[in-house]
Amino acid sequence: MQFAEHLLTLPWPPKDLSPNTRAHWRKKAKAAKSYRTTCHIMTKQARIVAPEGKVQLVLTFCPPDRRRRDDDNCLASMKSGRDGIADALGIDDSRFETTIRMGEPRPGGAVLVWIGGEVTA
């Protein structure tokens, strides 16, 4: 077996996906569907093959500004994006072993996604 790793740069989740938002459920559902689709397409374009067994997923959140953010809120905002990644890999998201990190701010924000695991040669 070999160890495979891939790095994706995904867009910052829409503010309507924050657990602290007061958005109408329809607006939130539309944002979730859009973000899930975006993450799915970007993962597919990277041509990543799903590793066997557990998949290590390291999410580094690089916010669009210097405001303080809770890592648990960032992960909750990324839920639909994580589902889009799982869809693109053709796996159930229960196989993810997720690690959360906070990175340096960058214009527009981004989520750096490192995907790793063992693959059969």
Secondary structure, DSSP 4 states (H G I P E B T S, - for coil): -EEEEEEEEEEPPPGGGSTT----HHHHHHHHHHHHHHHHHHHHHTTPPPPSSSEEEEEEEE-SSS----HHHHHHHTHHHHHHHHHHHTS-GGGEEEEEEE----TT-EEEEEEEEEE--
